[in-house]
């Protein structure tokens, strides 16, 4: 098992213990994921373009970290419910992109 598999299992158990599976449809999870991506974007929306992450204060870093966690949780749950291995999908996509976009000379 990978870390993603472990996380998916933990999220599956969490949802089952609360009888949330009936709410965890692909559509509902995708809409929740979209909302969390929006919340992540909102944390950085008005920062100067050159505001590098190493210059974030501890409060902003914690808020961004929390939103990244929310995005990952919903993405992993969505993939699990849809029967998609997100790591395998990412590997396939990278391979596809490597053939579409060759390295610079």
TORDRENLO-242211 format. One record per residue: residue in one letter; x, y, z of N, C-alpha, C in turn. Coordinates in nm, 2 decimals. Last residue first. Layout:
  r     nxx     nyy     nzz    caxx    cayy    cazz     cxx     cyy     czz
  A       X       Y       Z       X       Y       Z       X       Y       Z
...
This chain:
  r     nxx     nyy     nzz    caxx    cayy    cazz     cxx     cyy     czz
  X    1.64    2.15   -2.59    1.77    2.11   -2.63    1.88    2.17   -2.54
  X    1.38    2.06   -2.36    1.44    2.16   -2.44    1.59    2.11   -2.48
  X    1.19    1.75   -2.39    1.28    1.85   -2.32    1.34    1.95   -2.42
  X    0.86    1.74   -2.55    1.00    1.69   -2.53    1.08    1.80   -2.46
  X    0.55    1.69   -2.49    0.64    1.81   -2.47    0.78    1.76   -2.44
  X    0.44    1.44   -2.54    0.39    1.56   -2.61    0.48    1.68   -2.60
  X    0.59    1.27   -2.39    0.59    1.25   -2.53    0.54    1.37   -2.61
  X    0.53    1.37   -2.14    0.67    1.36   -2.18    0.68    1.34   -2.33
  X    0.26    1.34   -2.12    0.31    1.48   -2.14    0.46    1.48   -2.18
  X    0.25    1.06   -2.08    0.18    1.12   -2.20    0.24    1.26   -2.22
  X    0.38    1.05   -1.83    0.44    0.98   -1.95    0.38    1.04   -2.08
  X    0.20    1.20   -1.68    0.33    1.25   -1.69    0.40    1.18   -1.82
  X   -0.02    1.03   -1.69   -0.03    1.16   -1.75    0.11    1.22   -1.77
  X    0.07    0.80   -1.56    0.03    0.79   -1.70    0.03    0.93   -1.76
  X    0.11    0.91   -1.30    0.22    0.86   -1.38    0.19    0.85   -1.52
  X   -0.16    0.98   -1.24   -0.06    1.09   -1.25    0.06    1.04   -1.33
  X   -0.27    0.73   -1.23   -0.32    0.82   -1.33   -0.22    0.93   -1.35
  X   -0.13    0.62   -1.01   -0.12    0.56   -1.15   -0.16    0.65   -1.26
  X   -0.23    0.79   -0.82   -0.09    0.79   -0.84   -0.06    0.73   -0.98
  X   -0.51    0.74   -0.82   -0.46    0.88   -0.85   -0.31    0.88   -0.88
  X   -0.70    0.51   -0.94   -0.58    0.51   -0.87   -0.51    0.65   -0.90
  X   -1.05    0.52   -0.91   -0.93    0.57   -0.98   -0.81    0.56   -0.89
  X   -1.31    0.47   -0.82   -1.22    0.36   -0.85   -1.10    0.40   -0.94
  X   -1.46    0.68   -0.72   -1.47    0.65   -0.86   -1.38    0.54   -0.91
  X   -1.38    0.68   -0.45   -1.52    0.65   -0.48   -1.54    0.62   -0.63
  X   -1.11    0.76   -0.49   -1.15    0.63   -0.43   -1.29    0.59   -0.47
  X   -1.13    1.01   -0.59   -1.07    0.91   -0.67   -1.11    0.77   -0.62
  X   -1.26    1.14   -0.37   -1.33    1.14   -0.51   -1.27    1.02   -0.59
  X   -1.06    1.11   -0.18   -1.19    1.05   -0.16   -1.27    1.04   -0.29
  X   -0.86    1.26   -0.30   -0.84    1.12   -0.27   -0.97    1.05   -0.25
  X   -0.99    1.52   -0.30   -0.94    1.45   -0.42   -0.92    1.30   -0.41
  X   -1.04    1.57   -0.03   -1.15    1.55   -0.12   -1.11    1.49   -0.25
  X   -0.77    1.57    0.07   -0.87    1.48    0.12   -0.98    1.46    0.02
  X   -0.65    1.78   -0.08   -0.61    1.64   -0.10   -0.71    1.54   -0.05
  X   -0.81    2.00    0.01   -0.81    1.97   -0.13   -0.76    1.82   -0.15
  X   -0.74    1.99    0.29   -0.87    1.98    0.25   -0.88    1.93    0.10
  X   -0.46    2.04    0.27   -0.51    1.92    0.32   -0.65    1.89    0.28
  X   -0.46    2.30    0.17   -0.40    2.20    0.09   -0.45    2.06    0.14
  X   -0.58    2.43    0.39   -0.66    2.42    0.26   -0.60    2.32    0.17
  X   -0.38    2.40    0.58   -0.51    2.34    0.61   -0.59    2.33    0.48
  X   -0.17    2.55    0.45   -0.15    2.41    0.48   -0.29    2.34    0.50
  X   -0.29    2.80    0.46   -0.26    2.74    0.33   -0.24    2.59    0.35
  X   -0.29    2.84    0.74   -0.41    2.84    0.66   -0.40    2.78    0.53
  X   -0.01    2.83    0.79   -0.10    2.73    0.85   -0.24    2.73    0.78
  X    0.09    3.05    0.65    0.13    2.91    0.61    0.04    2.81    0.67
  X   -0.04    3.25    0.78   -0.08    3.23    0.64   -0.03    3.09    0.61
  X    0.09    3.23    1.03   -0.06    3.22    1.02   -0.10    3.19    0.88
  X    0.37    3.26    0.98    0.32    3.13    1.03    0.16    3.12    1.02
  X    0.41    3.44    0.66    0.41    3.43    0.80    0.35    3.30    0.85
  X    0.61    3.37    0.37    0.48    3.37    0.44    0.50    3.37    0.59
  X    0.85    3.34    0.25    0.82    3.46    0.32    0.69    3.47    0.38
  X    0.84    3.10    0.11    0.93    3.11    0.23    0.92    3.24    0.31
  X    0.67    3.16   -0.10    0.62    3.09    0.01    0.71    3.09    0.13
  X    0.70    3.50   -0.22    0.74    3.36   -0.22    0.70    3.29   -0.09
  X    0.54    3.73   -0.39    0.53    3.68   -0.25    0.57    3.53   -0.24
  X    0.51    3.85   -0.63    0.65    3.79   -0.60    0.65    3.74   -0.45
  X    0.25    3.94   -0.64    0.29    3.83   -0.73    0.43    3.77   -0.69
  X    0.11    4.00   -0.32    0.19    4.04   -0.43    0.24    3.92   -0.52
  X   -0.21    3.85   -0.25   -0.07    3.87   -0.22    0.00    3.92   -0.34
  X   -0.48    3.80   -0.30   -0.43    3.94   -0.30   -0.29    3.96   -0.26
  X   -0.49    3.51   -0.30   -0.55    3.60   -0.41   -0.49    3.74   -0.41
  X   -0.43    3.32   -0.12   -0.32    3.38   -0.19   -0.36    3.49   -0.29
  X   -0.67    3.23   -0.02   -0.56    3.26    0.08   -0.45    3.34    0.01
  X   -0.82    3.17   -0.24   -0.86    3.29   -0.17   -0.74    3.33   -0.07
  X   -0.73    2.92   -0.31   -0.70    3.03   -0.40   -0.72    3.16   -0.32
  X   -0.85    2.77   -0.11   -0.70    2.77   -0.12   -0.66    2.90   -0.20
  X   -1.11    2.80   -0.18   -1.07    2.85   -0.05   -0.91    2.86   -0.05
  X   -1.12    2.67   -0.43   -1.15    2.81   -0.42   -1.10    2.87   -0.29
  X   -1.07    2.41   -0.34   -0.97    2.48   -0.42   -0.99    2.63   -0.42
  X   -1.31    2.38   -0.20   -1.18    2.38   -0.13   -1.07    2.44   -0.21
  X   -1.49    2.37   -0.41   -1.50    2.47   -0.31   -1.37    2.49   -0.23
  X   -1.40    2.14   -0.55   -1.40    2.27   -0.61   -1.40    2.39   -0.51
  X   -1.47    1.95   -0.35   -1.33    1.97   -0.40   -1.31    2.11   -0.46
  X   -1.74    1.97   -0.36   -1.67    2.00   -0.24   -1.53    2.03   -0.27
  X   -1.79    1.88   -0.62   -1.83    2.01   -0.58   -1.76    2.06   -0.46
  X   -1.69    1.62   -0.60   -1.63    1.71   -0.69   -1.66    1.85   -0.66
  X   -1.87    1.51   -0.41   -1.73    1.52   -0.38   -1.65    1.62   -0.47
  X   -2.11    1.52   -0.56   -2.09    1.59   -0.43   -1.95    1.61   -0.39
  X   -2.04    1.35   -0.78   -2.08    1.49   -0.80   -2.06    1.57   -0.67
  X   -1.98    1.10   -0.66   -1.88    1.17   -0.74   -1.91    1.32   -0.75
  X   -2.11    1.10   -0.32   -2.12    1.07   -0.46   -2.01    1.15   -0.54
  X   -2.14    1.09   -0.03   -2.01    1.09   -0.10   -2.02    1.04   -0.24
  X   -2.37    1.04    0.09   -2.35    1.17    0.05   -2.22    1.19   -0.04
  X   -2.35    0.77    0.16   -2.46    0.81    0.07   -2.44    0.95    0.02
  X   -2.13    0.78    0.34   -2.11    0.73    0.21   -2.22    0.77    0.11
  X   -2.17    0.86    0.60   -2.16    0.96    0.50   -2.15    0.91    0.36
  X   -2.18    0.74    0.85   -2.28    0.71    0.75   -2.29    0.82    0.65
  X   -1.96    0.75    1.00   -2.05    0.86    1.02   -2.17    0.85    0.92
  X   -1.81    0.54    0.93   -1.84    0.56    1.07   -1.94    0.66    1.10
  X   -1.76    0.60    0.66   -1.85    0.49    0.70   -1.89    0.50    0.84
  X   -1.57    0.81    0.67   -1.70    0.83    0.61   -1.80    0.72    0.66
  X   -1.36    0.67    0.80   -1.41    0.79    0.86   -1.55    0.82    0.81
  X   -1.30    0.47    0.60   -1.34    0.43    0.74   -1.41    0.55    0.81
  X   -1.22    0.64    0.39   -1.33    0.54    0.37   -1.39    0.50    0.51
  X   -1.00    0.76    0.51   -1.11    0.84    0.47   -1.24    0.76    0.45
  X   -0.83    0.53    0.53   -0.87    0.61    0.65   -0.99    0.69    0.62
  X   -0.81    0.46    0.26   -0.87    0.37    0.35   -0.91    0.44    0.48
  X   -0.67    0.69    0.16   -0.80    0.65    0.11   -0.88    0.56    0.20
  X   -0.43    0.67    0.31   -0.52    0.78    0.33   -0.66    0.75    0.28
  X   -0.33    0.43    0.20   -0.36    0.44    0.34   -0.45    0.55    0.37
  X   -0.30    0.51   -0.06   -0.39    0.40   -0.03   -0.43    0.40    0.12
  X   -0.11    0.71   -0.03   -0.24    0.75   -0.08   -0.34    0.64   -0.05
  X    0.11    0.56    0.06    0.05    0.66    0.15   -0.09    0.70    0.10
  X    0.04    0.23   -0.07    0.11    0.35   -0.07    0.05    0.44    0.04
  X    0.08   -0.12    0.00    0.00    0.00    0.00    0.09    0.12    0.00
